[in-house]
Amino acid sequence: MTHGAHPNAPTPVPHVNLARARNCEHCRGWGSVVNSGRFELCPVCQDSARPQ
């Protein structure tokens, strides 16, 4: 019997790249920011399109 993901299951949280966050003024080195009560990756230093 195959089971799928539960519809109310939380989505996986992406990991913060601390090397990118180290000198970021926006998140102050944390790599994440709080937006509407939720933690999100920093849009300045954790942009996945930017090379490391």
ModelCIF file with pLDDT and N, C-alpha, C, O atoms, coordinates in Angstrom:
data_MODEL
#
_entry.id   MODEL 
#
_entity.id                         1 
_entity.type                       polymer 
_entity.pdbx_number_of_molecules   1 
#
_entity_poly.entity_id                      1 
_entity_poly.type                           'polypeptide(L)' 
_entity_poly.nstd_linkage                   no 
_entity_poly.nstd_monomer                   no 
_entity_poly.pdbx_seq_one_letter_code       MTHGAHPNAPTPVPHVNLARARNCEHCRGWGSVVNSGRFELCPVCQDSARPQ 
_entity_poly.pdbx_seq_one_letter_code_can   MTHGAHPNAPTPVPHVNLARARNCEHCRGWGSVVNSGRFELCPVCQDSARPQ 
_entity_poly.pdbx_strand_id                 A 
#
loop_
_entity_poly_seq.entity_id 
_entity_poly_seq.num 
_entity_poly_seq.mon_id 
_entity_poly_seq.hetero 
1 1  MET n 
1 2  THR n 
1 3  HIS n 
1 4  GLY n 
1 5  ALA n 
1 6  HIS n 
1 7  PRO n 
1 8  ASN n 
1 9  ALA n 
1 10 PRO n 
1 11 THR n 
1 12 PRO n 
1 13 VAL n 
1 14 PRO n 
1 15 HIS n 
1 16 VAL n 
1 17 ASN n 
1 18 LEU n 
1 19 ALA n 
1 20 ARG n 
1 21 ALA n 
1 22 ARG n 
1 23 ASN n 
1 24 CYS n 
1 25 GLU n 
1 26 HIS n 
1 27 CYS n 
1 28 ARG n 
1 29 GLY n 
1 30 TRP n 
1 31 GLY n 
1 32 SER n 
1 33 VAL n 
1 34 VAL n 
1 35 ASN n 
1 36 SER n 
1 37 GLY n 
1 38 ARG n 
1 39 PHE n 
1 40 GLU n 
1 41 LEU n 
1 42 CYS n 
1 43 PRO n 
1 44 VAL n 
1 45 CYS n 
1 46 GLN n 
1 47 ASP n 
1 48 SER n 
1 49 ALA n 
1 50 ARG n 
1 51 PRO n 
1 52 GLN n 
#
_struct_asym.id          A 
_struct_asym.entity_id   1 
#
loop_
_ma_qa_metric.id 
_ma_qa_metric.mode 
_ma_qa_metric.name 
_ma_qa_metric.software_group_id 
_ma_qa_metric.type 
1 global pLDDT . pLDDT 
2 local  pLDDT . pLDDT 
#
_ma_qa_metric_global.metric_id      1 
_ma_qa_metric_global.metric_value   82.12 
_ma_qa_metric_global.model_id       1 
_ma_qa_metric_global.ordinal_id     1 
#
loop_
_ma_qa_metric_local.label_asym_id 
_ma_qa_metric_local.label_comp_id 
_ma_qa_metric_local.label_seq_id 
_ma_qa_metric_local.metric_id 
_ma_qa_metric_local.metric_value 
_ma_qa_metric_local.model_id 
_ma_qa_metric_local.ordinal_id 
A MET 1  2 56.00 1 1  
A THR 2  2 66.00 1 2  
A HIS 3  2 71.00 1 3  
A GLY 4  2 67.00 1 4  
A ALA 5  2 64.00 1 5  
A HIS 6  2 67.00 1 6  
A PRO 7  2 70.00 1 7  
A ASN 8  2 71.00 1 8  
A ALA 9  2 62.00 1 9  
A PRO 10 2 65.00 1 10 
A THR 11 2 63.00 1 11 
A PRO 12 2 65.00 1 12 
A VAL 13 2 62.00 1 13 
A PRO 14 2 76.00 1 14 
A HIS 15 2 88.00 1 15 
A VAL 16 2 92.00 1 16 
A ASN 17 2 94.00 1 17 
A LEU 18 2 94.00 1 18 
A ALA 19 2 95.00 1 19 
A ARG 20 2 94.00 1 20 
A ALA 21 2 96.00 1 21 
A ARG 22 2 95.00 1 22 
A ASN 23 2 95.00 1 23 
A CYS 24 2 96.00 1 24 
A GLU 25 2 96.00 1 25 
A HIS 26 2 96.00 1 26 
A CYS 27 2 96.00 1 27 
A ARG 28 2 96.00 1 28 
A GLY 29 2 96.00 1 29 
A TRP 30 2 94.00 1 30 
A GLY 31 2 94.00 1 31 
A SER 32 2 93.00 1 32 
A VAL 33 2 94.00 1 33 
A VAL 34 2 93.00 1 34 
A ASN 35 2 90.00 1 35 
A SER 36 2 92.00 1 36 
A GLY 37 2 90.00 1 37 
A ARG 38 2 89.00 1 38 
A PHE 39 2 89.00 1 39 
A GLU 40 2 92.00 1 40 
A LEU 41 2 93.00 1 41 
A CYS 42 2 95.00 1 42 
A PRO 43 2 94.00 1 43 
A VAL 44 2 95.00 1 44 
A CYS 45 2 95.00 1 45 
A GLN 46 2 92.00 1 46 
A ASP 47 2 81.00 1 47 
A SER 48 2 65.00 1 48 
A ALA 49 2 50.00 1 49 
A ARG 50 2 53.00 1 50 
A PRO 51 2 52.00 1 51 
A GLN 52 2 51.00 1 52 
#
loop_
_atom_site.group_PDB 
_atom_site.id 
_atom_site.type_symbol 
_atom_site.label_atom_id 
_atom_site.label_alt_id 
_atom_site.label_comp_id 
_atom_site.label_asym_id 
_atom_site.label_entity_id 
_atom_site.label_seq_id 
_atom_site.pdbx_PDB_ins_code 
_atom_site.Cartn_x 
_atom_site.Cartn_y 
_atom_site.Cartn_z 
_atom_site.occupancy 
_atom_site.B_iso_or_equiv 
_atom_site.pdbx_formal_charge 
_atom_site.auth_seq_id 
_atom_site.auth_comp_id 
_atom_site.auth_asym_id 
_atom_site.auth_atom_id 
_atom_site.pdbx_PDB_model_num 
ATOM 1   N N  . MET A 1 1  ? 0.848  -1.173 0.000  1.00 56.00 ? 1  MET A N  1 
ATOM 2   C CA . MET A 1 1  ? 0.000  0.000  0.000  1.00 56.00 ? 1  MET A CA 1 
ATOM 3   C C  . MET A 1 1  ? 0.894  1.237  0.000  1.00 56.00 ? 1  MET A C  1 
ATOM 4   O O  . MET A 1 1  ? 1.820  1.336  0.806  1.00 56.00 ? 1  MET A O  1 
ATOM 5   N N  . THR A 1 2  ? 0.628  2.156  -0.877 1.00 66.00 ? 2  THR A N  1 
ATOM 6   C CA . THR A 1 2  ? 1.423  3.376  -0.998 1.00 66.00 ? 2  THR A CA 1 
ATOM 7   C C  . THR A 1 2  ? 0.714  4.523  -0.310 1.00 66.00 ? 2  THR A C  1 
ATOM 8   O O  . THR A 1 2  ? -0.497 4.698  -0.441 1.00 66.00 ? 2  THR A O  1 
ATOM 9   N N  . HIS A 1 3  ? 1.493  5.303  0.427  1.00 71.00 ? 3  HIS A N  1 
ATOM 10  C CA . HIS A 1 3  ? 0.950  6.459  1.135  1.00 71.00 ? 3  HIS A CA 1 
ATOM 11  C C  . HIS A 1 3  ? 1.617  7.722  0.604  1.00 71.00 ? 3  HIS A C  1 
ATOM 12  O O  . HIS A 1 3  ? 2.835  7.749  0.422  1.00 71.00 ? 3  HIS A O  1 
ATOM 13  N N  . GLY A 1 4  ? 0.846  8.748  0.360  1.00 67.00 ? 4  GLY A N  1 
ATOM 14  C CA . GLY A 1 4  ? 1.385  10.043 -0.057 1.00 67.00 ? 4  GLY A CA 1 
ATOM 15  C C  . GLY A 1 4  ? 1.572  10.942 1.141  1.00 67.00 ? 4  GLY A C  1 
ATOM 16  O O  . GLY A 1 4  ? 1.261  10.568 2.272  1.00 67.00 ? 4  GLY A O  1 
ATOM 17  N N  . ALA A 1 5  ? 2.073  12.112 0.889  1.00 64.00 ? 5  ALA A N  1 
ATOM 18  C CA . ALA A 1 5  ? 2.257  13.088 1.957  1.00 64.00 ? 5  ALA A CA 1 
ATOM 19  C C  . ALA A 1 5  ? 0.899  13.556 2.461  1.00 64.00 ? 5  ALA A C  1 
ATOM 20  O O  . ALA A 1 5  ? -0.040 13.719 1.683  1.00 64.00 ? 5  ALA A O  1 
ATOM 21  N N  . HIS A 1 6  ? 0.808  13.764 3.730  1.00 67.00 ? 6  HIS A N  1 
ATOM 22  C CA . HIS A 1 6  ? -0.414 14.266 4.331  1.00 67.00 ? 6  HIS A CA 1 
ATOM 23  C C  . HIS A 1 6  ? -0.631 15.702 3.861  1.00 67.00 ? 6  HIS A C  1 
ATOM 24  O O  . HIS A 1 6  ? 0.323  16.480 3.837  1.00 67.00 ? 6  HIS A O  1 
ATOM 25  N N  . PRO A 1 7  ? -1.857 16.080 3.487  1.00 70.00 ? 7  PRO A N  1 
ATOM 26  C CA . PRO A 1 7  ? -2.082 17.431 2.963  1.00 70.00 ? 7  PRO A CA 1 
ATOM 27  C C  . PRO A 1 7  ? -1.773 18.547 3.953  1.00 70.00 ? 7  PRO A C  1 
ATOM 28  O O  . PRO A 1 7  ? -1.506 19.675 3.537  1.00 70.00 ? 7  PRO A O  1 
ATOM 29  N N  . ASN A 1 8  ? -1.803 18.264 5.238  1.00 71.00 ? 8  ASN A N  1 
ATOM 30  C CA . ASN A 1 8  ? -1.515 19.282 6.241  1.00 71.00 ? 8  ASN A CA 1 
ATOM 31  C C  . ASN A 1 8  ? -0.091 19.204 6.773  1.00 71.00 ? 8  ASN A C  1 
ATOM 32  O O  . ASN A 1 8  ? 0.250  19.893 7.735  1.00 71.00 ? 8  ASN A O  1 
ATOM 33  N N  . ALA A 1 9  ? 0.744  18.371 6.156  1.00 62.00 ? 9  ALA A N  1 
ATOM 34  C CA . ALA A 1 9  ? 2.120  18.229 6.606  1.00 62.00 ? 9  ALA A CA 1 
ATOM 35  C C  . ALA A 1 9  ? 2.891  19.507 6.301  1.00 62.00 ? 9  ALA A C  1 
ATOM 36  O O  . ALA A 1 9  ? 2.693  20.113 5.248  1.00 62.00 ? 9  ALA A O  1 
ATOM 37  N N  . PRO A 1 10 ? 3.774  19.925 7.215  1.00 65.00 ? 10 PRO A N  1 
ATOM 38  C CA . PRO A 1 10 ? 4.550  21.140 6.957  1.00 65.00 ? 10 PRO A CA 1 
ATOM 39  C C  . PRO A 1 10 ? 5.530  20.929 5.804  1.00 65.00 ? 10 PRO A C  1 
ATOM 40  O O  . PRO A 1 10 ? 6.034  19.827 5.590  1.00 65.00 ? 10 PRO A O  1 
ATOM 41  N N  . THR A 1 11 ? 5.785  21.996 5.076  1.00 63.00 ? 11 THR A N  1 
ATOM 42  C CA . THR A 1 11 ? 6.742  21.900 3.984  1.00 63.00 ? 11 THR A CA 1 
ATOM 43  C C  . THR A 1 11 ? 8.153  21.917 4.553  1.00 63.00 ? 11 THR A C  1 
ATOM 44  O O  . THR A 1 11 ? 8.397  22.563 5.571  1.00 63.00 ? 11 THR A O  1 
ATOM 45  N N  . PRO A 1 12 ? 9.080  21.221 3.918  1.00 65.00 ? 12 PRO A N  1 
ATOM 46  C CA . PRO A 1 12 ? 10.450 21.207 4.439  1.00 65.00 ? 12 PRO A CA 1 
ATOM 47  C C  . PRO A 1 12 ? 11.073 22.605 4.367  1.00 65.00 ? 12 PRO A C  1 
ATOM 48  O O  . PRO A 1 12 ? 10.845 23.355 3.418  1.00 65.00 ? 12 PRO A O  1 
ATOM 49  N N  . VAL A 1 13 ? 11.849 22.929 5.374  1.00 62.00 ? 13 VAL A N  1 
ATOM 50  C CA . VAL A 1 13 ? 12.487 24.232 5.446  1.00 62.00 ? 13 VAL A CA 1 
ATOM 51  C C  . VAL A 1 13 ? 13.856 24.141 4.773  1.00 62.00 ? 13 VAL A C  1 
ATOM 52  O O  . VAL A 1 13 ? 14.647 23.262 5.115  1.00 62.00 ? 13 VAL A O  1 
ATOM 53  N N  . PRO A 1 14 ? 14.150 25.030 3.825  1.00 76.00 ? 14 PRO A N  1 
ATOM 54  C CA . PRO A 1 14 ? 15.472 25.003 3.201  1.00 76.00 ? 14 PRO A CA 1 
ATOM 55  C C  . PRO A 1 14 ? 16.545 25.382 4.213  1.00 76.00 ? 14 PRO A C  1 
ATOM 56  O O  . PRO A 1 14 ? 16.291 26.145 5.145  1.00 76.00 ? 14 PRO A O  1 
ATOM 57  N N  . HIS A 1 15 ? 17.722 24.854 4.025  1.00 88.00 ? 15 HIS A N  1 
ATOM 58  C CA . HIS A 1 15 ? 18.826 25.127 4.944  1.00 88.00 ? 15 HIS A CA 1 
ATOM 59  C C  . HIS A 1 15 ? 19.484 26.450 4.608  1.00 88.00 ? 15 HIS A C  1 
ATOM 60  O O  . HIS A 1 15 ? 19.600 26.817 3.438  1.00 88.00 ? 15 HIS A O  1 
ATOM 61  N N  . VAL A 1 16 ? 19.909 27.155 5.623  1.00 92.00 ? 16 VAL A N  1 
ATOM 62  C CA . VAL A 1 16 ? 20.584 28.438 5.473  1.00 92.00 ? 16 VAL A CA 1 
ATOM 63  C C  . VAL A 1 16 ? 22.038 28.189 5.110  1.00 92.00 ? 16 VAL A C  1 
ATOM 64  O O  . VAL A 1 16 ? 22.684 27.318 5.693  1.00 92.00 ? 16 VAL A O  1 
ATOM 65  N N  . ASN A 1 17 ? 22.556 28.942 4.157  1.00 94.00 ? 17 ASN A N  1 
ATOM 66  C CA . ASN A 1 17 ? 23.963 28.900 3.807  1.00 94.00 ? 17 ASN A CA 1 
ATOM 67  C C  . ASN A 1 17 ? 24.658 29.982 4.635  1.00 94.00 ? 17 ASN A C  1 
ATOM 68  O O  . ASN A 1 17 ? 24.576 31.166 4.311  1.00 94.00 ? 17 ASN A O  1 
ATOM 69  N N  . LEU A 1 18 ? 25.339 29.570 5.701  1.00 94.00 ? 18 LEU A N  1 
ATOM 70  C CA . LEU A 1 18 ? 25.946 30.536 6.618  1.00 94.00 ? 18 LEU A CA 1 
ATOM 71  C C  . LEU A 1 18 ? 27.116 31.280 5.994  1.00 94.00 ? 18 LEU A C  1 
ATOM 72  O O  . LEU A 1 18 ? 27.424 32.397 6.408  1.00 94.00 ? 18 LEU A O  1 
ATOM 73  N N  . ALA A 1 19 ? 27.776 30.681 5.003  1.00 95.00 ? 19 ALA A N  1 
ATOM 74  C CA . ALA A 1 19 ? 28.869 31.374 4.324  1.00 95.00 ? 19 ALA A CA 1 
ATOM 75  C C  . ALA A 1 19 ? 28.333 32.607 3.601  1.00 95.00 ? 19 ALA A C  1 
ATOM 76  O O  . ALA A 1 19 ? 28.984 33.652 3.598  1.00 95.00 ? 19 ALA A O  1 
ATOM 77  N N  . ARG A 1 20 ? 27.173 32.497 2.998  1.00 94.00 ? 20 ARG A N  1 
ATOM 78  C CA . ARG A 1 20 ? 26.555 33.648 2.323  1.00 94.00 ? 20 ARG A CA 1 
ATOM 79  C C  . ARG A 1 20 ? 26.032 34.667 3.326  1.00 94.00 ? 20 ARG A C  1 
ATOM 80  O O  . ARG A 1 20 ? 26.058 35.868 3.057  1.00 94.00 ? 20 ARG A O  1 
ATOM 81  N N  . ALA A 1 21 ? 25.564 34.207 4.466  1.00 96.00 ? 21 ALA A N  1 
ATOM 82  C CA . ALA A 1 21 ? 24.935 35.088 5.450  1.00 96.00 ? 21 ALA A CA 1 
ATOM 83  C C  . ALA A 1 21 ? 25.945 35.851 6.302  1.00 96.00 ? 21 ALA A C  1 
ATOM 84  O O  . ALA A 1 21 ? 25.585 36.833 6.951  1.00 96.00 ? 21 ALA A O  1 
ATOM 85  N N  . ARG A 1 22 ? 27.174 35.425 6.307  1.00 95.00 ? 22 ARG A N  1 
ATOM 86  C CA . ARG A 1 22 ? 28.172 35.956 7.247  1.00 95.00 ? 22 ARG A CA 1 
ATOM 87  C C  . ARG A 1 22 ? 28.220 37.483 7.299  1.00 95.00 ? 22 ARG A C  1 
ATOM 88  O O  . ARG A 1 22 ? 28.232 38.039 8.398  1.00 95.00 ? 22 ARG A O  1 
ATOM 89  N N  . ASN A 1 23 ? 28.249 38.173 6.184  1.00 95.00 ? 23 ASN A N  1 
ATOM 90  C CA . ASN A 1 23 ? 28.390 39.633 6.184  1.00 95.00 ? 23 ASN A CA 1 
ATOM 91  C C  . ASN A 1 23 ? 27.133 40.355 5.704  1.00 95.00 ? 23 ASN A C  1 
ATOM 92  O O  . ASN A 1 23 ? 27.211 41.504 5.271  1.00 95.00 ? 23 ASN A O  1 
ATOM 93  N N  . CYS A 1 24 ? 25.999 39.710 5.775  1.00 96.00 ? 24 CYS A N  1 
ATOM 94  C CA . CYS A 1 24 ? 24.752 40.312 5.285  1.00 96.00 ? 24 CYS A CA 1 
ATOM 95  C C  . CYS A 1 24 ? 24.199 41.311 6.297  1.00 96.00 ? 24 CYS A C  1 
ATOM 96  O O  . CYS A 1 24 ? 24.011 40.989 7.470  1.00 96.00 ? 24 CYS A O  1 
ATOM 97  N N  . GLU A 1 25 ? 23.945 42.514 5.825  1.00 96.00 ? 25 GLU A N  1 
ATOM 98  C CA . GLU A 1 25 ? 23.373 43.558 6.680  1.00 96.00 ? 25 GLU A CA 1 
ATOM 99  C C  . GLU A 1 25 ? 21.875 43.351 6.902  1.00 96.00 ? 25 GLU A C  1 
ATOM 100 O O  . GLU A 1 25 ? 21.336 43.747 7.936  1.00 96.00 ? 25 GLU A O  1 
ATOM 101 N N  . HIS A 1 26 ? 21.207 42.731 5.930  1.00 96.00 ? 26 HIS A N  1 
ATOM 102 C CA . HIS A 1 26 ? 19.749 42.570 6.004  1.00 96.00 ? 26 HIS A CA 1 
ATOM 103 C C  . HIS A 1 26 ? 19.340 41.592 7.116  1.00 96.00 ? 26 HIS A C  1 
ATOM 104 O O  . HIS A 1 26 ? 18.451 41.891 7.912  1.00 96.00 ? 26 HIS A O  1 
ATOM 105 N N  . CYS A 1 27 ? 19.985 40.439 7.165  1.00 96.00 ? 27 CYS A N  1 
ATOM 106 C CA . CYS A 1 27 ? 19.619 39.422 8.173  1.00 96.00 ? 27 CYS A CA 1 
ATOM 107 C C  . CYS A 1 27 ? 20.605 39.381 9.338  1.00 96.00 ? 27 CYS A C  1 
ATOM 108 O O  . CYS A 1 27 ? 20.435 38.610 10.282 1.00 96.00 ? 27 CYS A O  1 
ATOM 109 N N  . ARG A 1 28 ? 21.633 40.214 9.259  1.00 96.00 ? 28 ARG A N  1 
ATOM 110 C CA . ARG A 1 28 ? 22.656 40.310 10.308 1.00 96.00 ? 28 ARG A CA 1 
ATOM 111 C C  . ARG A 1 28 ? 23.371 38.991 10.565 1.00 96.00 ? 28 ARG A C  1 
ATOM 112 O O  . ARG A 1 28 ? 23.724 38.668 11.699 1.00 96.00 ? 28 ARG A O  1 
ATOM 113 N N  . GLY A 1 29 ? 23.578 38.234 9.491  1.00 96.00 ? 29 GLY A N  1 
ATOM 114 C CA . GLY A 1 29 ? 24.348 37.001 9.594  1.00 96.00 ? 29 GLY A CA 1 
ATOM 115 C C  . GLY A 1 29 ? 23.557 35.753 9.943  1.00 96.00 ? 29 GLY A C  1 
ATOM 116 O O  . GLY A 1 29 ? 24.135 34.673 10.063 1.00 96.00 ? 29 GLY A O  1 
ATOM 117 N N  . TRP A 1 30 ? 22.254 35.878 10.108 1.00 94.00 ? 30 TRP A N  1 
ATOM 118 C CA . TRP A 1 30 ? 21.439 34.719 10.467 1.00 94.00 ? 30 TRP A CA 1 
ATOM 119 C C  . TRP A 1 30 ? 21.023 33.907 9.243  1.00 94.00 ? 30 TRP A C  1 
ATOM 120 O O  . TRP A 1 30 ? 20.842 32.694 9.347  1.00 94.00 ? 30 TRP A O  1 
ATOM 121 N N  . GLY A 1 31 ? 20.872 34.542 8.102  1.00 94.00 ? 31 GLY A N  1 
ATOM 122 C CA . GLY A 1 31 ? 20.460 33.832 6.897  1.00 94.00 ? 31 GLY A CA 1 
ATOM 123 C C  . GLY A 1 31 ? 18.964 33.683 6.756  1.00 94.00 ? 31 GLY A C  1 
ATOM 124 O O  . GLY A 1 31 ? 18.481 33.138 5.764  1.00 94.00 ? 31 GLY A O  1 
ATOM 125 N N  . SER A 1 32 ? 18.222 34.163 7.744  1.00 93.00 ? 32 SER A N  1 
ATOM 126 C CA . SER A 1 32 ? 16.766 34.103 7.669  1.00 93.00 ? 32 SER A CA 1 
ATOM 127 C C  . SER A 1 32 ? 16.186 35.368 8.265  1.00 93.00 ? 32 SER A C  1 
ATOM 128 O O  . SER A 1 32 ? 16.823 36.047 9.071  1.00 93.00 ? 32 SER A O  1 
ATOM 129 N N  . VAL A 1 33 ? 14.969 35.669 7.855  1.00 94.00 ? 33 VAL A N  1 
ATOM 130 C CA . VAL A 1 33 ? 14.246 36.830 8.360  1.00 94.00 ? 33 VAL A CA 1 
ATOM 131 C C  . VAL A 1 33 ? 12.833 36.392 8.730  1.00 94.00 ? 33 VAL A C  1 
ATOM 132 O O  . VAL A 1 33 ? 12.361 35.354 8.266  1.00 94.00 ? 33 VAL A O  1 
ATOM 133 N N  . VAL A 1 34 ? 12.165 37.172 9.554  1.00 93.00 ? 34 VAL A N  1 
ATOM 134 C CA . VAL A 1 34 ? 10.782 36.883 9.922  1.00 93.00 ? 34 VAL A CA 1 
ATOM 135 C C  . VAL A 1 34 ? 9.876  37.741 9.051  1.00 93.00 ? 34 VAL A C  1 
ATOM 136 O O  . VAL A 1 34 ? 10.010 38.964 9.016  1.00 93.00 ? 34 VAL A O  1 
ATOM 137 N N  . ASN A 1 35 ? 8.954  37.094 8.353  1.00 90.00 ? 35 ASN A N  1 
ATOM 138 C CA . ASN A 1 35 ? 8.015  37.792 7.490  1.00 90.00 ? 35 ASN A CA 1 
ATOM 139 C C  . ASN A 1 35 ? 6.624  37.288 7.808  1.00 90.00 ? 35 ASN A C  1 
ATOM 140 O O  . ASN A 1 35 ? 6.334  36.108 7.609  1.00 90.00 ? 35 ASN A O  1 
ATOM 141 N N  . SER A 1 36 ? 5.770  38.149 8.293  1.00 92.00 ? 36 SER A N  1 
ATOM 142 C CA . SER A 1 36 ? 4.398  37.802 8.680  1.00 92.00 ? 36 SER A CA 1 
ATOM 143 C C  . SER A 1 36 ? 4.364  36.666 9.702  1.00 92.00 ? 36 SER A C  1 
ATOM 144 O O  . SER A 1 36 ? 3.497  35.794 9.643  1.00 92.00 ? 36 SER A O  1 
ATOM 145 N N  . GLY A 1 37 ? 5.312  36.686 10.634 1.00 90.00 ? 37 GLY A N  1 
ATOM 146 C CA . GLY A 1 37 ? 5.344  35.689 11.689 1.00 90.00 ? 37 GLY A CA 1 
ATOM 147 C C  . GLY A 1 37 ? 5.978  34.367 11.298 1.00 90.00 ? 37 GLY A C  1 
ATOM 148 O O  . GLY A 1 37 ? 5.968  33.424 12.090 1.00 90.00 ? 37 GLY A O  1 
ATOM 149 N N  . ARG A 1 38 ? 6.537  34.275 10.082 1.00 89.00 ? 38 ARG A N  1 
ATOM 150 C CA . ARG A 1 38 ? 7.177  33.032 9.633  1.00 89.00 ? 38 ARG A CA 1 
ATOM 151 C C  . ARG A 1 38 ? 8.633  33.303 9.294  1.00 89.00 ? 38 ARG A C  1 
ATOM 152 O O  . ARG A 1 38 ? 8.972  34.360 8.762  1.00 89.00 ? 38 ARG A O  1 
ATOM 153 N N  . PHE A 1 39 ? 9.487  32.342 9.607  1.00 89.00 ? 39 PHE A N  1 
ATOM 154 C CA . PHE A 1 39 ? 10.883 32.443 9.210  1.00 89.00 ? 39 PHE A CA 1 
ATOM 155 C C  . PHE A 1 39 ? 11.001 32.107 7.736  1.00 89.00 ? 39 PHE A C  1 
ATOM 156 O O  . PHE A 1 39 ? 10.441 31.117 7.266  1.00 89.00 ? 39 PHE A O  1 
ATOM 157 N N  . GLU A 1 40 ? 11.739 32.944 7.009  1.00 92.00 ? 40 GLU A N  1 
ATOM 158 C CA . GLU A 1 40 ? 12.005 32.721 5.594  1.00 92.00 ? 40 GLU A CA 1 
ATOM 159 C C  . GLU A 1 40 ? 13.475 32.980 5.348  1.00 92.00 ? 40 GLU A C  1 
ATOM 160 O O  . GLU A 1 40 ? 14.115 33.720 6.094  1.00 92.00 ? 40 GLU A O  1 
ATOM 161 N N  . LEU A 1 41 ? 14.012 32.370 4.299  1.00 93.00 ? 41 LEU A N  1 
ATOM 162 C CA . LEU A 1 41 ? 15.389 32.643 3.934  1.00 93.00 ? 41 LEU A CA 1 
ATOM 163 C C  . LEU A 1 41 ? 15.533 34.117 3.574  1.00 93.00 ? 41 LEU A C  1 
ATOM 164 O O  . LEU A 1 41 ? 14.620 34.722 3.012  1.00 93.00 ? 41 LEU A O  1 
ATOM 165 N N  . CYS A 1 42 ? 16.669 34.678 3.899  1.00 95.00 ? 42 CYS A N  1 
ATOM 166 C CA . CYS A 1 42 ? 16.933 36.085 3.607  1.00 95.00 ? 42 CYS A CA 1 
ATOM 167 C C  . CYS A 1 42 ? 16.932 36.294 2.092  1.00 95.00 ? 42 CYS A C  1 
ATOM 168 O O  . CYS A 1 42 ? 17.668 35.613 1.378  1.00 95.00 ? 42 CYS A O  1 
ATOM 169 N N  . PRO A 1 43 ? 16.118 37.226 1.594  1.00 94.00 ? 43 PRO A N  1 
ATOM 170 C CA . PRO A 1 43 ? 16.071 37.445 0.148  1.00 94.00 ? 43 PRO A CA 1 
ATOM 171 C C  . PRO A 1 43 ? 17.326 38.098 -0.401 1.00 94.00 ? 43 PRO A C  1 
ATOM 172 O O  . PRO A 1 43 ? 17.548 38.072 -1.612 1.00 94.00 ? 43 PRO A O  1 
ATOM 173 N N  . VAL A 1 44 ? 18.156 38.684 0.457  1.00 95.00 ? 44 VAL A N  1 
ATOM 174 C CA . VAL A 1 44 ? 19.367 39.357 0.001  1.00 95.00 ? 44 VAL A CA 1 
ATOM 175 C C  . VAL A 1 44 ? 20.525 38.374 -0.166 1.00 95.00 ? 44 VAL A C  1 
ATOM 176 O O  . VAL A 1 44 ? 21.156 38.346 -1.223 1.00 95.00 ? 44 VAL A O  1 
ATOM 177 N N  . CYS A 1 45 ? 20.815 37.575 0.851  1.00 95.00 ? 45 CYS A N  1 
ATOM 178 C CA . CYS A 1 45 ? 22.004 36.722 0.804  1.00 95.00 ? 45 CYS A CA 1 
ATOM 179 C C  . CYS A 1 45 ? 21.716 35.261 0.486  1.00 95.00 ? 45 CYS A C  1 
ATOM 180 O O  . CYS A 1 45 ? 22.643 34.519 0.161  1.00 95.00 ? 45 CYS A O  1 
ATOM 181 N N  . GLN A 1 46 ? 20.467 34.825 0.569  1.00 92.00 ? 46 GLN A N  1 
ATOM 182 C CA . GLN A 1 46 ? 20.162 33.412 0.332  1.00 92.00 ? 46 GLN A CA 1 
ATOM 183 C C  . GLN A 1 46 ? 19.493 33.165 -1.006 1.00 92.00 ? 46 GLN A C  1 
ATOM 184 O O  . GLN A 1 46 ? 18.904 32.105 -1.219 1.00 92.00 ? 46 GLN A O  1 
ATOM 185 N N  . ASP A 1 47 ? 19.576 34.126 -1.906 1.00 81.00 ? 47 ASP A N  1 
ATOM 186 C CA . ASP A 1 47 ? 19.002 33.973 -3.239 1.00 81.00 ? 47 ASP A CA 1 
ATOM 187 C C  . ASP A 1 47 ? 19.678 32.796 -3.945 1.00 81.00 ? 47 ASP A C  1 
ATOM 188 O O  . ASP A 1 47 ? 20.897 32.801 -4.121 1.00 81.00 ? 47 ASP A O  1 
ATOM 189 N N  . SER A 1 48 ? 18.913 31.807 -4.344 1.00 65.00 ? 48 SER A N  1 
ATOM 190 C CA . SER A 1 48 ? 19.476 30.578 -4.927 1.00 65.00 ? 48 SER A CA 1 
ATOM 191 C C  . SER A 1 48 ? 20.101 30.819 -6.302 1.00 65.00 ? 48 SER A C  1 
ATOM 192 O O  . SER A 1 48 ? 20.881 29.986 -6.764 1.00 65.00 ? 48 SER A O  1 
ATOM 193 N N  . ALA A 1 49 ? 19.787 31.921 -6.961 1.00 50.00 ? 49 ALA A N  1 
ATOM 194 C CA . ALA A 1 49 ? 20.360 32.206 -8.268 1.00 50.00 ? 49 ALA A CA 1 
ATOM 195 C C  . ALA A 1 49 ? 21.779 32.757 -8.176 1.00 50.00 ? 49 ALA A C  1 
ATOM 196 O O  . ALA A 1 49 ? 22.528 32.713 -9.152 1.00 50.00 ? 49 ALA A O  1 
ATOM 197 N N  . ARG A 1 50 ? 22.148 33.272 -7.018 1.00 53.00 ? 50 ARG A N  1 
ATOM 198 C CA . ARG A 1 50 ? 23.478 33.832 -6.855 1.00 53.00 ? 50 ARG A CA 1 
ATOM 199 C C  . ARG A 1 50 ? 24.512 32.741 -6.666 1.00 53.00 ? 50 ARG A C  1 
ATOM 200 O O  . ARG A 1 50 ? 24.248 31.782 -5.942 1.00 53.00 ? 50 ARG A O  1 
ATOM 201 N N  . PRO A 1 51 ? 25.676 32.846 -7.286 1.00 52.00 ? 51 PRO A N  1 
ATOM 202 C CA . PRO A 1 51 ? 26.733 31.874 -7.047 1.00 52.00 ? 51 PRO A CA 1 
ATOM 203 C C  . PRO A 1 51 ? 27.315 32.057 -5.653 1.00 52.00 ? 51 PRO A C  1 
ATOM 204 O O  . PRO A 1 51 ? 27.246 33.149 -5.089 1.00 52.00 ? 51 PRO A O  1 
ATOM 205 N N  . GLN A 1 52 ? 27.878 31.014 -5.104 1.00 51.00 ? 52 GLN A N  1 
ATOM 206 C CA . GLN A 1 52 ? 28.434 31.087 -3.759 1.00 51.00 ? 52 GLN A CA 1 
ATOM 207 C C  . GLN A 1 52 ? 29.743 31.804 -3.734 1.00 51.00 ? 52 GLN A C  1 
ATOM 208 O O  . GLN A 1 52 ? 30.345 31.952 -2.671 1.00 51.00 ? 52 GLN A O  1 
#
